């Protein structure tokens, strides 16, 4: 299912009605709605209005579906080295299991993204 696109003007109407989407995408940046401030911020705490140029109301934003909110890229774990005493076999098994979960997550995300494009 493709995410819905609306104008900033329509987004302001949703905010006013108390129906603001949790996450939106604007200029390839993901913004999260902060209810207390009635404002959208990106991961660097920049507000949505950083792009304000006087004619932002007709720009479009993409409303991100709730089901994809938890997806984020995770890097695979490297071999853990430390001065602590651990059973190296347990560490290897756990690392392999976690890395397999990460690979599965990336594979599923790619499949979901490819379905959205078709």
N, CA, C and O atoms as a MOPAC input file, in Angstrom:
PM7 MOZYME 1SCF
protein

 N      0.82600 1    -1.16800 1     0.00000 1
 C      0.00000 1     0.00000 1     0.00000 1
 C      0.88500 1     1.25100 1     0.00000 1
 O      1.83100 1     1.35500 1     0.78100 1
 N      0.56700 1     2.18600 1    -0.87500 1
 C      1.34600 1     3.41400 1    -0.99100 1
 C      0.92400 1     4.39800 1     0.09500 1
 O     -0.25600 1     4.51500 1     0.42700 1
 N      1.91800 1     5.10400 1     0.64200 1
 C      1.62700 1     6.12800 1     1.63700 1
 C      0.87600 1     7.28100 1     0.97700 1
 O      1.06600 1     7.56900 1    -0.20400 1
 N      0.02900 1     7.92700 1     1.75200 1
 C     -0.79500 1     9.03000 1     1.25500 1
 C      0.01300 1    10.32500 1     1.24800 1
 O      0.79200 1    10.58300 1     2.16600 1
 N     -0.17700 1    11.13400 1     0.21100 1
 C      0.46300 1    12.43500 1     0.13400 1
 C     -0.58600 1    13.52300 1     0.28900 1
 O     -1.65700 1    13.45700 1    -0.31400 1
 N     -0.26800 1    14.53700 1     1.11200 1
 C     -1.15300 1    15.68000 1     1.30800 1
 C     -0.31000 1    16.95400 1     1.29300 1
 O      0.91400 1    16.89600 1     1.41100 1
 N     -0.96400 1    18.09300 1     1.14800 1
 C     -0.23800 1    19.36300 1     1.17500 1
 C      0.01100 1    19.77300 1     2.63000 1
 O     -0.62400 1    19.26300 1     3.55200 1
 N      0.93600 1    20.69100 1     2.80800 1
 C      1.20100 1    21.24100 1     4.14600 1
 C     -0.07600 1    21.91300 1     4.66700 1
 O     -0.37600 1    21.84600 1     5.86000 1
 N     -0.81100 1    22.55000 1     3.78200 1
 C     -2.06600 1    23.20500 1     4.16200 1
 C     -3.03600 1    22.19000 1     4.77200 1
 O     -3.65100 1    22.45500 1     5.80500 1
 N     -3.16900 1    21.02700 1     4.12500 1
 C     -4.03300 1    19.96800 1     4.64800 1
 C     -3.49100 1    19.41900 1     5.96500 1
 O     -4.25500 1    19.09300 1     6.87300 1
 N     -2.16300 1    19.31800 1     6.06000 1
 C     -1.52800 1    18.84600 1     7.28700 1
 C     -1.84700 1    19.77900 1     8.45600 1
 O     -2.13400 1    19.32000 1     9.56200 1
 N     -1.79600 1    21.09000 1     8.20800 1
 C     -2.13500 1    22.05500 1     9.25800 1
 C     -3.57700 1    21.87400 1     9.72700 1
 O     -3.87400 1    22.02700 1    10.91200 1
 N     -4.46700 1    21.55000 1     8.79500 1
 C     -5.85800 1    21.27900 1     9.15600 1
 C     -5.97700 1    20.05700 1    10.05700 1
 O     -6.75100 1    20.06500 1    11.01400 1
 N     -5.20900 1    18.99800 1     9.75400 1
 C     -5.22500 1    17.79700 1    10.59700 1
 C     -4.67700 1    18.09900 1    11.99400 1
 O     -5.20200 1    17.60700 1    12.99300 1
 N     -3.62600 1    18.90600 1    12.05400 1
 C     -3.05900 1    19.28100 1    13.35400 1
 C     -4.10400 1    20.04200 1    14.16300 1
 O     -4.28800 1    19.78300 1    15.35200 1
 N     -4.78400 1    20.98000 1    13.51500 1
 C     -5.80500 1    21.78300 1    14.20100 1
 C     -6.93700 1    20.90700 1    14.73200 1
 O     -7.46500 1    21.17000 1    15.81200 1
 N     -7.31700 1    19.86400 1    13.98100 1
 C     -8.39200 1    18.96600 1    14.38900 1
 C     -7.94200 1    17.92600 1    15.41500 1
 O     -8.75600 1    17.14700 1    15.91200 1
 N     -6.63200 1    17.91300 1    15.73300 1
 C     -6.11700 1    16.91300 1    16.66200 1
 C     -5.91100 1    15.55200 1    16.02200 1
 O     -5.85600 1    14.54200 1    16.72400 1
 N     -5.79600 1    15.51000 1    14.70300 1
 C     -5.63800 1    14.25300 1    13.96800 1
 C     -4.31000 1    14.20900 1    13.21600 1
 O     -4.22200 1    13.61900 1    12.13800 1
 N     -3.28200 1    14.82900 1    13.78000 1
 C     -1.98100 1    14.88900 1    13.11500 1
 C     -1.37400 1    13.49600 1    12.98500 1
 O     -1.35200 1    12.74200 1    13.95700 1
 N     -0.87900 1    13.14300 1    11.79100 1
 C     -0.19000 1    11.85800 1    11.62300 1
 C      1.06700 1    11.82500 1    12.49100 1
 O      1.71600 1    12.84900 1    12.70400 1
 N      1.39700 1    10.63800 1    12.98500 1
 C      2.55600 1    10.49300 1    13.86700 1
 C      3.86500 1    10.79900 1    13.14200 1
 O      4.74100 1    11.46800 1    13.69200 1
 N      3.99700 1    10.30900 1    11.90600 1
 C      5.24000 1    10.51600 1    11.15700 1
 C      4.91200 1    10.93000 1     9.73200 1
 O      3.96000 1    10.44600 1     9.12000 1
 N      5.73500 1    11.84200 1     9.22400 1
 C      5.60500 1    12.28200 1     7.83600 1
 C      6.99300 1    12.32400 1     7.20000 1
 O      8.01300 1    12.32700 1     7.88900 1
 N      7.00100 1    12.35600 1     5.88100 1
 C      8.25900 1    12.49800 1     5.14000 1
 C      8.14800 1    13.74300 1     4.27900 1
 O      7.17600 1    13.92600 1     3.54600 1
 N      9.17200 1    14.60700 1     4.38000 1
 C      9.21100 1    15.86200 1     3.63300 1
 C     10.64700 1    16.10800 1     3.21700 1
 O     11.54500 1    16.11500 1     4.06000 1
 N     10.87400 1    16.31000 1     1.93400 1
 C     12.23300 1    16.46200 1     1.38600 1
 C     13.14800 1    15.31900 1     1.83900 1
 O     14.27300 1    15.56400 1     2.27500 1
 N     12.68100 1    14.09600 1     1.74200 1
 C     13.43400 1    12.88200 1     2.08000 1
 C     13.85900 1    12.81900 1     3.54700 1
 O     14.75800 1    12.05200 1     3.89400 1
 N     13.24100 1    13.59500 1     4.39100 1
 C     13.53500 1    13.58500 1     5.82700 1
 C     12.26900 1    13.13500 1     6.55700 1
 O     11.16500 1    13.56100 1     6.21700 1
 N     12.43600 1    12.27600 1     7.55800 1
 C     11.29900 1    11.79300 1     8.33800 1
 C     11.13900 1    12.67200 1     9.57300 1
 O     12.09100 1    12.93400 1    10.30800 1
 N      9.90900 1    13.11500 1     9.77200 1
 C      9.57700 1    13.97400 1    10.90500 1
 C      8.57200 1    13.26500 1    11.79900 1
 O      7.65300 1    12.60100 1    11.31900 1
 N      8.76000 1    13.41500 1    13.11000 1
 C      7.87000 1    12.83000 1    14.10800 1
 C      7.09800 1    13.95000 1    14.78900 1
 O      7.66600 1    14.98500 1    15.13800 1
 N      5.80100 1    13.73400 1    14.97500 1
 C      4.94400 1    14.74800 1    15.59800 1
 C      5.10000 1    14.69900 1    17.11300 1
 O      4.99200 1    13.63700 1    17.72600 1
 N      5.35700 1    15.86600 1    17.70900 1
 C      5.44800 1    15.99600 1    19.16100 1
 C      4.17100 1    16.69900 1    19.62200 1
 O      3.99600 1    17.89900 1    19.41000 1
 N      3.29900 1    15.94300 1    20.24300 1
 C      1.96700 1    16.43200 1    20.62600 1
 C      2.03300 1    17.68000 1    21.50000 1
 O      1.29400 1    18.63700 1    21.26900 1
 N      2.91400 1    17.67800 1    22.50300 1
 C      2.98600 1    18.79300 1    23.44400 1
 C      3.32800 1    20.11000 1    22.74800 1
 O      2.87200 1    21.17500 1    23.16500 1
 N      4.11800 1    20.03300 1    21.70300 1
 C      4.56100 1    21.24100 1    21.00200 1
 C      3.75900 1    21.51200 1    19.72700 1
 O      3.89200 1    22.57000 1    19.11300 1
 N      2.92400 1    20.54200 1    19.33800 1
 C      2.15300 1    20.64500 1    18.09700 1
 C      3.08300 1    20.95300 1    16.90900 1
 O      2.81700 1    21.83300 1    16.09000 1
 N      4.18300 1    20.18800 1    16.85500 1
 C      5.21900 1    20.44400 1    15.85300 1
 C      5.87400 1    19.13000 1    15.42800 1
 O      5.90500 1    18.16300 1    16.18900 1
 N      6.39100 1    19.11000 1    14.21500 1
 C      7.13500 1    17.97400 1    13.69000 1
 C      8.63000 1    18.26500 1    13.78000 1
 O      9.08000 1    19.37200 1    13.48100 1
 N      9.40000 1    17.24000 1    14.20300 1
 C     10.85200 1    17.36100 1    14.29400 1
 C     11.50800 1    16.15900 1    13.63500 1
 O     10.97800 1    15.04900 1    13.67700 1
 N     12.67700 1    16.39100 1    13.01900 1
 C     13.44000 1    15.28000 1    12.45600 1
 C     14.37800 1    14.71600 1    13.52200 1
 O     14.35000 1    15.15300 1    14.67200 1
 N     15.20400 1    13.75100 1    13.14100 1
 C     16.08800 1    13.08600 1    14.10700 1
 C     17.14600 1    14.01900 1    14.68200 1
 O     17.73500 1    13.72000 1    15.72100 1
 N     17.39800 1    15.15800 1    14.01100 1
 C     18.37400 1    16.14100 1    14.49600 1
 C     17.70500 1    17.28900 1    15.23800 1
 O     18.33300 1    18.32000 1    15.47700 1
 N     16.44600 1    17.12300 1    15.60100 1
 C     15.64300 1    18.13700 1    16.30000 1
 C     15.43000 1    19.41100 1    15.48900 1
 O     15.24700 1    20.48700 1    16.05800 1
 N     15.45100 1    19.29400 1    14.16600 1
 C     15.09200 1    20.41700 1    13.30900 1
 C     13.58200 1    20.37900 1    13.09800 1
 O     13.01800 1    19.31300 1    12.84800 1
 N     12.93200 1    21.51900 1    13.19700 1
 C     11.48400 1    21.53900 1    13.00200 1
 C     11.16500 1    21.46600 1    11.50800 1
 O     12.01500 1    21.72600 1    10.65800 1
 N      9.94500 1    21.11200 1    11.22300 1
 C      9.46500 1    21.03800 1     9.84500 1
 C      9.60200 1    22.39200 1     9.15600 1
 O      9.75800 1    22.44200 1     7.93600 1
 N      9.54800 1    23.47400 1     9.89900 1
 C      9.56100 1    24.81100 1     9.31500 1
 C     10.95200 1    25.28600 1     8.91000 1
 O     11.09800 1    26.42900 1     8.47600 1
 N     11.96000 1    24.45900 1     9.03600 1
 C     13.29500 1    24.87900 1     8.60100 1
 C     13.32600 1    25.14900 1     7.09800 1
 O     14.20900 1    25.85500 1     6.61000 1
 N     12.35900 1    24.58500 1     6.36400 1
 C     12.29100 1    24.80300 1     4.91600 1
 C     11.39900 1    25.97900 1     4.55100 1
 O     11.20200 1    26.25100 1     3.36700 1
 N     10.86300 1    26.67200 1     5.52400 1
 C      9.91200 1    27.73800 1     5.24500 1
 C     10.50700 1    28.78000 1     4.30100 1
 O     11.55200 1    29.37000 1     4.57500 1
 N      9.82200 1    28.98500 1     3.19800 1
 C     10.29500 1    29.97600 1     2.22100 1
 C      9.16700 1    30.88800 1     1.77900 1
 O      9.28500 1    31.58500 1     0.77100 1
 N      8.07600 1    30.88600 1     2.52700 1
 C      6.94900 1    31.74100 1     2.19800 1
 C      5.90100 1    31.05700 1     1.34700 1
 O      4.76300 1    31.52200 1     1.28900 1
 N      6.25100 1    29.96700 1     0.68500 1
 C      5.29400 1    29.28600 1    -0.17900 1
 C      5.25700 1    27.79500 1     0.11700 1
 O      5.16600 1    26.98000 1    -0.80100 1
 N      5.32500 1    27.44300 1     1.36700 1
 C      5.39600 1    26.04600 1     1.77400 1
 C      4.02700 1    25.35600 1     1.79100 1
 O      3.95800 1    24.12800 1     1.75000 1
 N      2.94400 1    26.12600 1     1.85000 1
 C      1.61300 1    25.55200 1     2.03000 1
 C      1.20400 1    24.59500 1     0.92200 1
 O      0.43400 1    23.66800 1     1.17200 1
 N      1.69500 1    24.79200 1    -0.29200 1
 C      1.33700 1    23.90900 1    -1.39900 1
 C      2.29200 1    22.74100 1    -1.57300 1
 O      2.04700 1    21.86500 1    -2.40300 1
 N      3.38100 1    22.71100 1    -0.80300 1
 C      4.29400 1    21.57100 1    -0.84000 1
 C      3.57900 1    20.33500 1    -0.30600 1
 O      2.67100 1    20.44100 1     0.51800 1
 N      3.99500 1    19.16500 1    -0.78100 1
 C      3.36300 1    17.93500 1    -0.30500 1
 C      4.26200 1    17.20900 1     0.68000 1
 O      5.48900 1    17.27300 1     0.60100 1
 N      3.61500 1    16.51300 1     1.61300 1
 C      4.29900 1    15.63100 1     2.55300 1
 C      3.70000 1    14.25200 1     2.39700 1
 O      2.55500 1    14.10100 1     1.97000 1
 N      4.46900 1    13.26500 1     2.74100 1
 C      4.00800 1    11.87700 1     2.67400 1
 C      3.69800 1    11.41500 1     4.08800 1
 O      4.55300 1    11.49400 1     4.97000 1
 N      2.47900 1    10.93300 1     4.30800 1
 C      2.10400 1    10.40500 1     5.61400 1
 C      2.60200 1     8.97000 1     5.68500 1
 O      2.21000 1     8.13100 1     4.87500 1
 N      3.45800 1     8.69200 1     6.64800 1
 C      4.01700 1     7.34600 1     6.78400 1
 C      3.06300 1     6.47500 1     7.58300 1
 O      2.52800 1     6.88500 1     8.61300 1
 N      2.86800 1     5.28600 1     7.09200 1
 C      1.95200 1     4.35800 1     7.74900 1
 C      2.51300 1     3.91300 1     9.08800 1
 O      3.72100 1     3.73100 1     9.23500 1
 N      1.64100 1     3.74200 1    10.05200 1
 C      2.03100 1     3.34500 1    11.40900 1
 C      2.79200 1     2.02500 1    11.42500 1
 O      3.70900 1     1.85000 1    12.22800 1
 N      2.42200 1     1.09600 1    10.55000 1
 C      3.02900 1    -0.22600 1    10.58500 1
 C      4.52700 1    -0.21100 1    10.29300 1
 O      5.22600 1    -1.16300 1    10.63900 1
 N      5.03200 1     0.84800 1     9.66400 1
 C      6.44600 1     0.92200 1     9.33700 1
 C      7.24900 1     1.76100 1    10.31900 1
 O      8.45100 1     1.95100 1    10.13400 1
 N      6.59700 1     2.26200 1    11.35700 1
 C      7.27000 1     3.16000 1    12.29400 1
 C      8.48700 1     2.54100 1    12.95800 1
 O      9.45400 1     3.24800 1    13.24000 1
 N      8.46700 1     1.25900 1    13.21000 1
 C      9.54300 1     0.64100 1    13.98400 1
 C     10.72700 1     0.18800 1    13.14100 1
 O     11.73400 1    -0.25100 1    13.69700 1
 N     10.63700 1     0.28200 1    11.81100 1
 C     11.73200 1    -0.16100 1    10.96600 1
 C     12.87200 1     0.83200 1    11.03200 1
 O     12.67100 1     2.03300 1    10.84900 1
 N     14.02600 1     0.35000 1    11.28500 1
 C     15.21500 1     1.17800 1    11.17600 1
 C     16.39200 1     0.27100 1    10.89000 1
 O     16.41200 1    -0.89000 1    11.29800 1
 N     17.36000 1     0.80500 1    10.19300 1
 C     18.53000 1     0.00200 1     9.84600 1
 C     19.37800 1    -0.26500 1    11.07500 1
 O     19.60900 1     0.61800 1    11.90000 1
 N     19.83300 1    -1.49700 1    11.17600 1
 C     20.68900 1    -1.90900 1    12.28600 1
 C     21.92500 1    -2.54000 1    11.67000 1
 O     21.82400 1    -3.30800 1    10.71300 1
 N     23.05300 1    -2.22900 1    12.19800 1
 C     24.29200 1    -2.83200 1    11.70700 1
 C     24.52000 1    -4.16400 1    12.41000 1
 O     24.16900 1    -4.33700 1    13.57800 1
 N     25.10500 1    -5.08800 1    11.68700 1
 C     25.39900 1    -6.38500 1    12.28200 1
 C     26.47800 1    -6.24000 1    13.35000 1
 O     27.33200 1    -5.35600 1    13.28500 1
 N     26.41500 1    -7.12400 1    14.32300 1
 C     27.35900 1    -7.07300 1    15.43400 1
 C     28.71600 1    -7.63000 1    15.01900 1
 O     28.80600 1    -8.57900 1    14.24100 1
 N     29.74400 1    -7.03400 1    15.54200 1
 C     31.07800 1    -7.56200 1    15.32500 1
 C     31.41700 1    -8.46500 1    16.50600 1
 O     30.68100 1    -8.50900 1    17.49100 1
 N     32.52100 1    -9.17700 1    16.40500 1
 C     32.92600 1   -10.05800 1    17.50200 1
 C     33.20100 1    -9.21300 1    18.73200 1
 O     33.93500 1    -8.22600 1    18.68000 1
 N     32.61200 1    -9.61200 1    19.81500 1
 C     32.73100 1    -8.87500 1    21.06500 1
 C     34.07500 1    -9.18800 1    21.71200 1
 O     34.40000 1   -10.35100 1    21.95000 1
 N     34.84400 1    -8.15700 1    21.99000 1
 C     36.10700 1    -8.36500 1    22.68400 1
 C     36.12000 1    -7.49600 1    23.92000 1
 O     35.73500 1    -6.32700 1    23.87600 1
 N     36.56000 1    -8.06300 1    25.01100 1
 C     36.56200 1    -7.32700 1    26.26800 1
 C     37.44300 1    -8.05000 1    27.26900 1
 O     37.90800 1    -9.16200 1    27.02100 1
 N     37.66100 1    -7.41200 1    28.38400 1
 C     38.43100 1    -8.02800 1    29.45500 1
 C     37.57000 1    -8.92000 1    30.34800 1
 O     38.07400 1    -9.62900 1    31.21900 1
 N     36.24900 1    -8.86600 1    30.10500 1
 C     35.35600 1    -9.69300 1    30.90900 1
 C     35.48700 1   -11.15500 1    30.48100 1
 O     35.86000 1   -11.44900 1    29.34500 1
 N     35.18100 1   -12.05200 1    31.38900 1
 C     35.27100 1   -13.48800 1    31.09300 1
 C     33.88100 1   -13.97800 1    30.68800 1
 O     32.94700 1   -13.97500 1    31.49100 1
 N     33.76500 1   -14.39400 1    29.44600 1
 C     32.53200 1   -14.97300 1    28.92500 1
 C     32.90300 1   -16.24500 1    28.19100 1
 O     34.03500 1   -16.42500 1    27.74300 1
 N     31.92700 1   -17.11500 1    28.08000 1
 C     32.12300 1   -18.30300 1    27.27600 1
 C     32.08800 1   -17.87300 1    25.81100 1
 O     31.04600 1   -17.43400 1    25.32500 1
 N     33.19400 1   -17.99000 1    25.11400 1
 C     33.29100 1   -17.51000 1    23.73700 1
 C     32.29100 1   -18.19200 1    22.80600 1
 O     31.82200 1   -17.58200 1    21.84500 1
 N     31.96900 1   -19.43400 1    23.08300 1
 C     30.99500 1   -20.14900 1    22.25800 1
 C     29.61000 1   -19.50900 1    22.38400 1
 O     28.90300 1   -19.36000 1    21.38700 1
 N     29.22000 1   -19.13100 1    23.60900 1
 C     27.92200 1   -18.47600 1    23.81700 1
 C     27.86900 1   -17.14500 1    23.07900 1
 O     26.86000 1   -16.81500 1    22.45600 1
 N     28.93900 1   -16.39600 1    23.15000 1
 C     28.98300 1   -15.10300 1    22.46800 1
 C     28.84400 1   -15.29800 1    20.96700 1
 O     28.11100 1   -14.55600 1    20.31400 1
 N     29.53400 1   -16.28300 1    20.41200 1
 C     29.47700 1   -16.54300 1    18.98100 1
 C     28.05700 1   -16.94900 1    18.56700 1
 O     27.53900 1   -16.45800 1    17.56400 1
 N     27.43900 1   -17.82800 1    19.32400 1
 C     26.08600 1   -18.28800 1    18.99700 1
 C     25.10400 1   -17.12400 1    19.07200 1
 O     24.27800 1   -16.95700 1    18.17400 1
 N     25.18100 1   -16.31500 1    20.13200 1
 C     24.26500 1   -15.18200 1    20.27400 1
 C     24.48000 1   -14.15500 1    19.16000 1
 O     23.51800 1   -13.61700 1    18.61300 1
 N     25.73000 1   -13.89000 1    18.83100 1
 C     26.03100 1   -12.93000 1    17.77500 1
 C     25.46800 1   -13.41100 1    16.44800 1
 O     24.88300 1   -12.63000 1    15.69800 1
 N     25.64300 1   -14.69700 1    16.15600 1
 C     25.12700 1   -15.25500 1    14.90200 1
 C     23.59700 1   -15.17400 1    14.85000 1
 O     23.02900 1   -14.84900 1    13.80700 1
 N     22.94100 1   -15.46300 1    15.95400 1
 C     21.47600 1   -15.41100 1    15.99800 1
 C     20.98000 1   -13.98100 1    15.79400 1
 O     20.03500 1   -13.74900 1    15.04100 1
 N     21.61000 1   -13.03900 1    16.45500 1
 C     21.21100 1   -11.63500 1    16.31900 1
 C     21.46800 1   -11.15500 1    14.89600 1
 O     20.62900 1   -10.46600 1    14.31500 1
 N     22.61600 1   -11.51100 1    14.33100 1
 C     22.91700 1   -11.09400 1    12.96200 1
 C     21.92000 1   -11.68700 1    11.97100 1
 O     21.55500 1   -11.03200 1    10.99500 1
 N     21.47900 1   -12.91700 1    12.21100 1
 C     20.48200 1   -13.52400 1    11.32700 1
 C     19.15700 1   -12.77400 1    11.43300 1
 O     18.48200 1   -12.57400 1    10.42300 1
 N     18.77900 1   -12.36100 1    12.62600 1
 C     17.55500 1   -11.56300 1    12.79300 1
 C     17.66800 1   -10.23300 1    12.04400 1
 O     16.70700 1    -9.78900 1    11.41500 1
 N     18.81900 1    -9.61200 1    12.11100 1
 C     19.03300 1    -8.34100 1    11.41100 1
 C     18.92800 1    -8.54500 1     9.90100 1
 O     18.30700 1    -7.73900 1     9.20900 1
 N     19.53500 1    -9.62600 1     9.38300 1
 C     19.44400 1    -9.91900 1     7.95300 1
 C     17.99300 1   -10.16300 1     7.54300 1
 O     17.55200 1    -9.69700 1     6.49200 1
 N     17.24500 1   -10.90600 1     8.38600 1
 C     15.83700 1   -11.16300 1     8.08900 1
 C     15.03600 1    -9.86300 1     8.06400 1
 O     14.18600 1    -9.67100 1     7.19500 1
 N     15.30800 1    -8.97700 1     9.01300 1
 C     14.60000 1    -7.70900 1     9.08100 1
 C     14.85900 1    -6.88400 1     7.82400 1
 O     13.93200 1    -6.30400 1     7.26000 1
 N     16.10900 1    -6.83000 1     7.38600 1
 C     16.44700 1    -6.06900 1     6.18000 1
 C     15.78100 1    -6.68200 1     4.94500 1
 O     15.30200 1    -5.96000 1     4.07000 1
 N     15.75400 1    -8.01300 1     4.87900 1
 C     15.11700 1    -8.70100 1     3.76000 1
 C     13.61700 1    -8.38900 1     3.72000 1
 O     13.06600 1    -8.09300 1     2.65900 1
 N     12.96900 1    -8.45700 1     4.87500 1
 C     11.53200 1    -8.16500 1     4.93700 1
 C     11.25200 1    -6.70900 1     4.56200 1
 O     10.28100 1    -6.42300 1     3.86100 1
 N     12.08000 1    -5.81200 1     5.01600 1
 C     11.90300 1    -4.39100 1     4.69200 1
 C     12.02300 1    -4.17100 1     3.19400 1
 O     11.23200 1    -3.42800 1     2.61400 1
 N     13.00000 1    -4.80400 1     2.56100 1
 C     13.16700 1    -4.67900 1     1.11200 1
 C     11.94300 1    -5.21400 1     0.37200 1
 O     11.49000 1    -4.61000 1    -0.60000 1
 N     11.41100 1    -6.34100 1     0.82900 1
 C     10.22600 1    -6.91800 1     0.18500 1
 C      9.01900 1    -6.01600 1     0.34500 1
 O      8.25300 1    -5.82700 1    -0.59900 1
 N      8.84200 1    -5.45100 1     1.54700 1
 C      7.71900 1    -4.54500 1     1.76400 1
 C      7.86200 1    -3.27900 1     0.91600 1
 O      6.88600 1    -2.78300 1     0.35300 1
 N      9.07400 1    -2.77100 1     0.83600 1
 C      9.31500 1    -1.57100 1     0.02200 1
 C      9.05600 1    -1.83800 1    -1.45000 1
 O      8.51800 1    -0.98100 1    -2.15000 1
 N      9.43600 1    -3.02800 1    -1.93100 1
 C      9.21900 1    -3.34000 1    -3.34100 1
 C      7.73600 1    -3.51400 1    -3.63500 1
 O      7.29700 1    -3.19700 1    -4.74100 1
 N      6.94500 1    -4.01000 1    -2.67800 1
 C      5.49000 1    -4.12000 1    -2.86700 1
 C      4.85600 1    -2.75200 1    -2.92400 1
 O      3.91600 1    -2.54100 1    -3.69000 1
 N      5.35700 1    -1.79700 1    -2.11600 1
 C      4.82500 1    -0.44400 1    -2.11500 1
 C      5.05200 1     0.24500 1    -3.44800 1
 O      4.22800 1     1.05400 1    -3.87400 1
 N      6.16900 1    -0.06500 1    -4.11900 1
 C      6.49900 1     0.57300 1    -5.38600 1
 C      5.68200 1     0.02400 1    -6.53000 1
 O      5.51400 1     0.70000 1    -7.54400 1
 N      5.16400 1    -1.19600 1    -6.39400 1
 C      4.40200 1    -1.79500 1    -7.50500 1
 C      2.93400 1    -1.53600 1    -7.40100 1
 O      2.16800 1    -1.97500 1    -8.25900 1

